[in-house]
Amino acid sequence: MLDILQQQYDWIKSARENLFSFLEEIPSDVLHQIVPAFGHGTILRTHFHVADSYRFWLGSFAFKKISEHRETTVHEIEHADVKDVRDRFKEVDEIVERFLKAYYDRCFEPIEQGDEWQGYPRRPTPLLLLTHAVTHEFHHKGQIVSMAKHLGYPPPADDRLGGLFV
């Protein structure tokens, strides 16, 4: 099971790399420009939110270290560029690697939490947490690409941002 999950995550990183390359073509001030009713307001804020979600669910929640979780601050985001988001996702990659190694043979074994957290299940499985983090990333990826288009930076016409078929 570990090999399958690792291969899938490698494809996710490939798609993410293509998004990074696209975002590097956009001026920094545009990446910080607010687009009302999309994602978390700006392209970079939305992308940091995705990284923070991986960090929370697969790092803090899965390893029962919720109290140690730290969201990216507004100050950090306001002074960030694509390189900073890349760096945060390097941390995410390390967390995912640790998560996969810790839970590869326990994908369906519930992770017990003391209290229900904001309406989420008290006993999610590792596979559910990984699936949630990945689908959450691609949901926000769509918002990021839409924000870029609204700001005058349309994505490539091919499937380059999908990351798998080029």
Summary of the structure (lengths in Angstrom):
residues: 166
radius of gyration: 16.3
end to end distance: 26.1
largest distance: 47.5
contacts: 476
relative contact order: 0.20
helix: 62%
strand: 1%
